[in-house]
Amino acid sequence: MKLRTLAISIAAVGTLGTAQAATEADLQNSFNPYKSGVPSVPGLQPGTVVNKSNVEQFKEALDPGMYMTVKNGWYDIKVGKTTSFDVDKFYVEASRKNMGKTKLGPKNGDLTGFTGGRPFLEEPDSKDARAGEKLAWNYKYGINWGDGAAIYPFYWKFRNLQTAQLERTIKYNFHFLNFKHRVQHSPTPEVTPNPSDFFRAIYVKVLEPQDLKDTQLLIQRYDDDQKLDEANLYLGFQRRVRRLATGQTTDSFLGSDLMIEDFEGYNGRVSDMNWSFKGTKNILMPFYNHTEMKLTDEFKEADGFKFINFTGQGQCFPDITWQLRKVYVLEAKPVNPSHPIGKRVMHVDAQTFAVSRTLVYDRKNELWKSWTIGKSHPDFHHPINKGTGVAIDDSFSMVDVQSQHCTTGQFKGLVDPKLTPPEMMRVQFMRGGN
């Protein structure tokens, strides 16, 4: 009996995610997955167009949602060259300094020893029951938008998938700020004062149309993952701030096909989901060079910046090239049984940890939404982004396959901390009528 108890105790300790002896080789493999060559699929070359006629040949290079999309004849995928999206050197150095220090706690959402960079550098192991949770932490503390940035402006369009009828266009500004674990831009490593111990915040403001103008959203995420996010909404026509109930982050956001939880690929806590690592694959992902795409002249920016165009069924899909890239398949099932979704299947880019392809299933386990976030290399985008090492969110497509509807996004993303001062990330800023 004592031996059995001892065995159980040893097994329990193993599940706590004790820090492994991560090495420099682990770090190099994590940030440079293509140093020994790029993935390949027979017959799939740069310039190949994957369409309805040849989709079966390239099925292994597509996630199930994109396979369905191409098979339906909704969209043809143009294949580009696989390239390295080198990550910000300051973030890599923070990962090196933090190497081997981070541990999972006894509960999902518990983390100790983390100071900055990528928490877990080792290749995920399917034999590790908490490998999915480690990937989720790598995403939470990822490089997305760096220490501070803005989408300035951001156009969302609502369309009928079958007819392409444009129902509405909303023009926003989005702002992102890391309060903690900052690696490059002053102040580092933390914005002070930070009495609430926030990790990150997102501020959103509607510019157009008139009936939504001045609507504002502020999401403040604690560094302690066990604490619920603070989410506040300012409605211009009511001229007041109201706190969002937890369930409202899974409602349709301003009539779109997105919920707040969808932002950036996944905008929730680690502790909100049960995580499972489902394996490593090489699939086509929406990574490209913005300046080499066929851009639209629809919007006029003073600096001459042009946005990604849309094409395919209902004009619901970005007119871009896709790269064959290494991804981790990560399944997230809500802890809350009343959550409207059954699960997310997230395809996490192994180099950047961007969640650029997600399949959202309903509670009947049927595909509900297909979520694409296009990523541009920063050196082939707006001049301000060159050399930042931040893969730029540049286009999005959320297709509701059940309602036959889509919401698309066209970004002007700028990695410029001056656009997002800390005072913007306070509730008082919303009340100030800015």
C-alpha positions as CSV (number, residue, x, y, z in Angstrom):
1,M,0.0,0.0,0.0
2,K,2.9,2.4,0.8
3,L,4.6,1.6,-2.5
4,R,1.3,2.4,-4.3
5,T,1.0,5.7,-2.5
6,L,4.6,6.6,-3.3
7,A,4.0,5.8,-7.0
8,I,0.9,8.0,-7.1
9,S,2.9,10.8,-5.4
10,I,5.7,10.6,-7.9
11,A,3.2,10.7,-10.8
12,A,1.5,13.7,-9.2
13,V,4.7,15.6,-9.0
14,G,5.4,14.9,-12.6
15,T,2.2,16.5,-13.7
16,L,3.1,19.8,-12.0
17,G,5.3,20.7,-14.9
18,T,8.6,20.9,-13.1
19,A,11.0,23.0,-15.0
20,Q,13.0,21.0,-17.5
21,A,16.7,21.5,-18.2
22,A,16.0,23.5,-21.3
23,T,19.1,24.0,-23.4
24,E,20.4,26.5,-25.9
25,A,19.6,23.9,-28.6
26,D,15.9,24.0,-27.4
27,L,15.9,27.7,-27.8
28,Q,17.4,27.6,-31.2
29,N,14.9,24.9,-32.4
30,S,12.0,26.9,-30.9
31,F,12.9,30.2,-32.7
32,N,14.6,28.8,-35.8
33,P,12.5,25.8,-36.9
34,Y,13.6,26.1,-40.5
35,K,17.4,26.4,-40.0
36,S,17.9,22.9,-41.4
37,G,15.3,23.3,-44.2
38,V,11.7,24.0,-44.8
39,P,8.8,21.5,-44.8
40,S,7.7,20.0,-48.1
41,V,4.7,18.1,-49.6
42,P,5.1,16.2,-52.9
43,G,4.0,18.5,-55.8
44,L,3.4,21.5,-53.6
45,Q,5.7,24.3,-54.7
46,P,5.7,28.1,-54.6
47,G,3.3,29.2,-57.3
48,T,1.1,26.1,-56.9
49,V,-2.6,27.0,-56.7
50,V,-4.6,24.6,-54.5
51,N,-8.2,24.5,-55.8
52,K,-11.2,22.3,-56.1
53,S,-9.6,20.2,-58.8
54,N,-6.5,19.2,-56.9
55,V,-7.4,19.6,-53.3
56,E,-7.4,15.8,-52.6
57,Q,-3.7,15.7,-53.7
58,F,-2.8,18.3,-51.1
59,K,-5.3,17.4,-48.3
60,E,-2.5,16.7,-45.8
61,A,-1.2,20.3,-46.2
62,L,-4.6,21.8,-45.2
63,D,-6.4,21.9,-41.9
64,P,-9.9,20.5,-42.0
65,G,-11.6,23.9,-42.3
66,M,-9.4,25.0,-45.3
67,Y,-9.9,21.6,-46.9
68,M,-13.6,22.1,-46.7
69,T,-13.4,25.7,-48.0
70,V,-11.3,24.7,-51.0
71,K,-13.3,21.6,-51.8
72,N,-16.5,23.7,-51.7
73,G,-14.9,25.9,-54.4
74,W,-15.1,28.9,-52.1
75,Y,-11.4,29.8,-52.3
76,D,-8.2,29.0,-54.2
77,I,-5.0,29.0,-52.1
78,K,-1.9,30.5,-53.8
79,V,1.2,28.9,-52.4
80,G,4.2,31.1,-51.5
81,K,7.7,30.4,-50.4
82,T,8.2,29.3,-46.8
83,T,10.3,32.0,-45.1
84,S,11.6,32.6,-41.6
85,F,9.7,35.1,-39.5
86,D,12.6,35.9,-37.2
87,V,11.3,36.9,-33.7
88,D,12.4,40.1,-32.0
89,K,16.0,39.6,-30.6
90,F,15.0,41.2,-27.3
91,Y,12.2,38.6,-26.8
92,V,14.6,35.8,-27.7
93,E,17.2,37.1,-25.2
94,A,14.4,37.3,-22.5
95,S,13.6,33.7,-23.3
96,R,17.2,32.7,-22.8
97,K,17.4,34.5,-19.5
98,N,14.2,32.7,-18.3
99,M,15.3,29.3,-19.7
100,G,14.2,26.5,-17.4
101,K,12.8,28.7,-14.7
102,T,9.1,28.4,-15.4
103,K,7.0,25.8,-13.8
104,L,3.3,24.8,-14.0
105,G,1.5,24.9,-10.7
106,P,-0.9,22.3,-9.5
107,K,-4.0,23.8,-11.2
108,N,-4.6,24.9,-14.8
109,G,-3.8,28.6,-14.8
110,D,-1.0,28.4,-12.2
111,L,2.5,29.4,-13.2
112,T,5.6,30.2,-11.2
113,G,9.1,31.4,-12.0
114,F,8.2,33.2,-15.2
115,T,10.0,36.5,-15.9
116,G,9.8,37.1,-19.6
117,G,10.1,35.7,-23.1
118,R,8.8,32.3,-24.2
119,P,8.0,30.2,-21.0
120,F,8.5,26.7,-22.4
121,L,11.2,26.2,-25.0
122,E,11.1,22.4,-25.3
123,E,9.4,20.7,-28.2
124,P,5.9,19.6,-27.0
125,D,5.6,15.9,-26.2
126,S,2.4,13.9,-26.7
127,K,3.3,11.8,-23.7
128,D,3.2,15.0,-21.5
129,A,-0.4,15.3,-20.2
130,R,0.1,19.1,-19.8
131,A,1.9,19.8,-23.1
132,G,-1.2,21.7,-24.3
133,E,-1.2,23.9,-21.3
134,K,2.4,24.8,-21.9
135,L,1.6,25.8,-25.4
136,A,-1.2,27.9,-24.1
137,W,1.2,29.8,-21.8
138,N,3.6,30.3,-24.7
139,Y,0.8,31.9,-26.6
140,K,-0.3,34.1,-23.7
141,Y,3.2,35.4,-23.2
142,G,3.9,35.6,-26.9
143,I,5.4,38.4,-29.0
144,N,2.1,39.4,-30.6
145,W,2.3,43.2,-31.2
146,G,5.4,43.5,-29.0
147,D,5.4,45.8,-26.0
148,G,3.0,48.2,-27.5
149,A,1.3,48.8,-30.9
150,A,-1.8,49.9,-32.7
151,I,-4.0,49.0,-35.6
152,Y,-4.6,52.5,-36.9
153,P,-7.1,52.2,-38.6
154,F,-8.8,48.8,-38.8
155,Y,-11.7,48.1,-41.2
156,W,-14.3,45.3,-40.5
157,K,-16.8,44.3,-43.2
158,F,-19.9,42.2,-42.7
159,R,-20.9,40.1,-45.8
160,N,-23.3,37.4,-46.9
161,L,-21.2,34.4,-47.9
162,Q,-23.5,33.4,-50.8
163,T,-24.2,36.8,-52.4
164,A,-21.2,38.9,-51.3
165,Q,-23.7,41.6,-50.2
166,L,-21.8,44.1,-48.0
167,E,-24.0,44.7,-45.0
168,R,-21.9,47.0,-42.9
169,T,-18.4,48.5,-42.6
170,I,-17.0,49.5,-39.2
171,K,-13.8,51.6,-38.9
172,Y,-11.9,51.2,-35.6
173,N,-8.6,51.9,-33.9
174,F,-7.2,49.1,-31.8
175,H,-4.4,49.6,-29.2
176,F,-2.3,47.0,-27.4
177,L,0.0,47.4,-24.4
178,N,2.0,45.1,-22.2
179,F,2.2,46.3,-18.7
180,K,4.5,43.5,-17.6
181,H,7.2,41.3,-19.1
182,R,8.2,44.1,-21.5
183,V,11.5,43.3,-23.3
184,Q,12.4,46.2,-25.5
185,H,10.6,49.5,-25.2
186,S,11.0,51.7,-22.1
187,P,10.0,51.2,-19.4
188,T,11.2,47.6,-19.0
189,P,10.3,45.2,-17.6
190,E,7.1,46.8,-16.4
191,V,5.0,49.9,-16.6
192,T,4.7,51.5,-13.2
193,P,2.7,52.2,-11.3
194,N,0.7,49.0,-11.9
195,P,-1.2,48.5,-8.6
196,S,-3.6,46.0,-10.1
197,D,-0.8,43.9,-11.5
198,F,-2.2,43.8,-15.0
199,F,-0.2,41.9,-17.6
200,R,-1.8,43.4,-20.8
201,A,-4.6,45.6,-22.0
202,I,-6.5,46.1,-25.3
203,Y,-8.3,49.4,-26.0
204,V,-10.8,49.7,-28.9
205,K,-12.5,52.8,-30.3
206,V,-15.1,52.9,-33.1
207,L,-14.6,55.8,-35.6
208,E,-17.3,55.0,-38.1
209,P,-20.3,54.6,-38.7
210,Q,-22.1,57.4,-36.9
211,D,-24.5,55.2,-35.0
212,L,-21.6,53.4,-33.3
213,K,-19.1,56.2,-33.2
214,D,-17.2,56.6,-29.9
215,T,-18.1,53.1,-28.8
216,Q,-15.1,52.0,-26.7
217,L,-14.0,48.7,-25.3
218,L,-11.2,48.2,-22.7
219,I,-10.0,44.7,-21.7
220,Q,-7.5,44.5,-18.8
221,R,-5.9,41.1,-18.2
222,Y,-4.2,40.3,-14.9
223,D,-0.8,38.6,-14.7
224,D,-2.5,36.2,-12.3
225,D,-4.4,34.0,-14.7
226,Q,-6.8,32.9,-12.0
227,K,-8.3,36.4,-11.9
228,L,-11.1,37.2,-14.2
229,D,-10.3,39.9,-16.8
230,E,-11.7,43.4,-16.4
231,A,-13.8,44.3,-19.4
232,N,-15.6,47.6,-19.8
233,L,-17.7,49.0,-22.6
234,Y,-18.4,52.7,-23.3
235,L,-21.5,53.3,-25.4
236,G,-21.3,56.7,-27.1
237,F,-25.0,57.2,-27.3
238,Q,-25.4,56.5,-23.6
239,R,-22.3,58.4,-22.5
240,R,-21.5,55.9,-19.8
241,V,-19.1,53.1,-19.0
242,R,-20.5,49.7,-18.0
243,R,-18.7,46.6,-17.0
244,L,-19.2,43.6,-19.1
245,A,-20.4,40.4,-17.5
246,T,-18.2,37.4,-18.1
247,G,-20.6,35.8,-20.5
248,Q,-20.7,38.9,-22.8
249,T,-17.2,38.2,-24.0
250,T,-18.7,35.3,-25.9
251,D,-21.5,37.3,-27.5
252,S,-21.4,38.7,-31.0
253,F,-19.2,41.8,-30.9
254,L,-21.2,44.7,-32.4
255,G,-23.1,42.4,-34.7
256,S,-20.1,40.7,-36.3
257,D,-19.2,37.1,-36.5
258,L,-16.5,37.6,-33.8
259,M,-16.8,37.4,-30.1
260,I,-14.3,39.2,-27.9
261,E,-12.8,35.9,-27.0
262,D,-11.8,35.5,-30.7
263,F,-9.6,38.5,-30.7
264,E,-6.0,37.8,-31.8
265,G,-6.8,34.1,-32.3
266,Y,-7.8,33.6,-28.7
267,N,-8.4,36.3,-26.2
268,G,-9.1,34.5,-22.9
269,R,-7.3,33.1,-19.9
270,V,-5.3,29.9,-19.8
271,S,-7.6,28.8,-16.9
272,D,-10.7,29.3,-19.0
273,M,-9.9,26.2,-21.1
274,N,-8.8,22.6,-20.8
275,W,-5.9,22.2,-23.2
276,S,-4.8,19.2,-25.2
277,F,-1.8,19.0,-27.6
278,K,-2.9,17.1,-30.7
279,G,0.3,16.8,-32.6
280,T,2.7,18.6,-34.9
281,K,1.9,19.1,-38.6
282,N,3.2,21.0,-41.7
283,I,0.2,22.8,-43.2
284,L,-0.4,25.9,-45.3
285,M,-0.7,29.0,-43.1
286,P,-1.6,32.6,-44.1
287,F,1.9,34.1,-43.8
288,Y,3.2,36.4,-46.5
289,N,4.9,39.6,-47.5
290,H,2.3,42.5,-47.5
291,T,4.1,44.6,-50.1
292,E,4.2,41.7,-52.5
293,M,0.4,41.2,-52.5
294,K,-2.2,42.6,-54.8
295,L,-3.5,45.4,-52.6
296,T,-6.7,47.4,-52.8
297,D,-7.0,51.1,-53.6
298,E,-10.3,51.3,-51.7
299,F,-9.0,53.2,-48.6
300,K,-6.9,56.3,-48.8
301,E,-4.2,56.7,-46.2
302,A,-2.1,59.9,-46.1
303,D,1.1,57.9,-46.0
304,G,0.1,55.9,-49.0
305,F,-0.4,52.6,-47.1
306,K,-2.6,50.1,-49.0
307,F,-4.7,47.3,-47.4
308,I,-5.0,43.6,-48.3
309,N,-7.8,42.9,-50.8
310,F,-10.4,40.1,-50.4
311,T,-11.6,37.5,-52.9
312,G,-13.3,34.1,-53.2
313,Q,-16.9,33.2,-52.3
314,G,-18.7,36.2,-50.9
315,Q,-15.4,38.2,-51.0
316,C,-14.8,36.5,-47.6
317,F,-11.2,35.4,-48.0
318,P,-7.9,37.3,-48.1
319,D,-6.2,37.7,-51.5
320,I,-2.8,36.5,-50.2
321,T,-0.2,33.7,-50.6
322,W,0.1,30.9,-48.0
323,Q,3.2,29.2,-46.7
324,L,3.8,25.6,-45.7
325,R,4.8,26.0,-42.1
326,K,5.3,23.9,-38.9
327,V,2.3,24.1,-36.5
328,Y,1.2,22.7,-33.2
329,V,-2.4,21.6,-33.1
330,L,-3.9,22.7,-29.8
331,E,-7.4,21.8,-28.7
332,A,-9.2,24.1,-26.2
333,K,-12.4,23.0,-24.5
334,P,-14.2,25.5,-22.2
335,V,-14.1,24.8,-18.5
336,N,-17.5,26.5,-18.2
337,P,-20.2,24.0,-19.3
338,S,-22.5,26.9,-20.4
339,H,-19.9,28.3,-22.8
340,P,-21.5,28.6,-26.3
341,I,-18.7,26.7,-28.1
342,G,-17.8,23.1,-27.7
343,K,-14.1,23.5,-28.6
344,R,-11.5,25.4,-30.5
345,V,-8.9,23.6,-32.6
346,M,-6.1,26.1,-32.8
347,H,-3.2,25.8,-35.3
348,V,-0.2,27.5,-33.6
349,D,2.7,28.6,-35.7
350,A,5.7,26.9,-34.2
351,Q,8.1,29.9,-34.8
352,T,6.0,32.9,-33.8
353,F,3.3,31.2,-31.7
354,A,0.6,33.1,-33.7
355,V,-2.8,31.5,-33.8
356,S,-3.5,32.1,-37.5
357,R,-5.9,29.2,-38.2
358,T,-8.7,28.2,-35.7
359,L,-11.7,26.0,-36.1
360,V,-14.5,26.7,-33.7
361,Y,-17.0,23.9,-33.1
362,D,-20.4,24.2,-31.5
363,R,-21.6,22.2,-28.5
364,K,-22.8,19.5,-30.9
365,N,-19.2,19.1,-32.1
366,E,-20.2,20.5,-35.6
367,L,-18.0,23.1,-37.3
368,W,-19.3,26.5,-36.6
369,K,-16.7,29.0,-37.6
370,S,-13.5,29.1,-39.6
371,W,-11.0,31.7,-38.4
372,T,-8.1,33.0,-40.4
373,I,-5.6,35.7,-39.3
374,G,-3.1,36.7,-42.0
375,K,0.4,37.5,-40.9
376,S,2.8,39.8,-42.8
377,H,6.5,39.7,-42.4
378,P,7.4,43.1,-40.7
379,D,10.2,43.9,-43.1
380,F,7.7,43.8,-46.0
381,H,5.0,46.0,-44.5
382,H,4.7,49.6,-43.3
383,P,8.2,51.1,-42.9
384,I,7.8,51.6,-39.2
385,N,7.6,47.8,-38.7
386,K,10.9,47.0,-40.4
387,G,13.3,45.2,-38.1
388,T,10.8,44.8,-35.2
389,G,10.7,41.0,-35.3
390,V,6.9,41.2,-34.8
391,A,4.8,39.2,-37.3
392,I,2.1,41.8,-38.3
393,D,-1.6,40.9,-38.0
394,D,-2.6,42.1,-41.5
395,S,-5.9,40.5,-42.6
396,F,-8.6,38.4,-41.1
397,S,-11.5,36.3,-42.2
398,M,-14.1,34.8,-39.8
399,V,-16.5,32.6,-41.8
400,D,-19.6,31.3,-40.0
401,V,-20.2,28.2,-42.1
402,Q,-23.6,27.5,-40.4
403,S,-25.2,30.9,-41.0
404,Q,-23.3,31.4,-44.4
405,H,-21.9,34.8,-43.3
406,C,-18.5,36.3,-42.8
407,T,-16.7,39.2,-41.2
408,T,-13.4,40.3,-42.7
409,G,-10.7,42.6,-41.4
410,Q,-8.1,44.9,-43.1
411,F,-5.4,46.2,-40.8
412,K,-2.9,49.0,-40.8
413,G,-0.8,47.6,-37.9
414,L,2.0,49.8,-36.5
415,V,4.5,48.6,-33.9
416,D,4.9,52.0,-32.4
417,P,4.5,52.2,-28.6
418,K,3.9,56.0,-28.8
419,L,0.5,55.2,-30.2
420,T,-0.5,53.4,-27.0
421,P,0.4,55.4,-23.9
422,P,-0.4,53.7,-20.5
423,E,-3.0,56.2,-19.6
424,M,-5.1,55.1,-22.6
425,M,-5.5,51.7,-20.8
426,R,-7.5,53.1,-17.9
427,V,-11.3,53.3,-17.5
428,Q,-10.9,57.0,-16.8
429,F,-9.6,57.5,-20.4
430,M,-12.9,56.1,-21.8
431,R,-14.9,58.5,-19.6
432,G,-12.8,61.5,-20.8
433,G,-14.5,61.5,-24.2
434,N,-11.2,61.0,-26.0
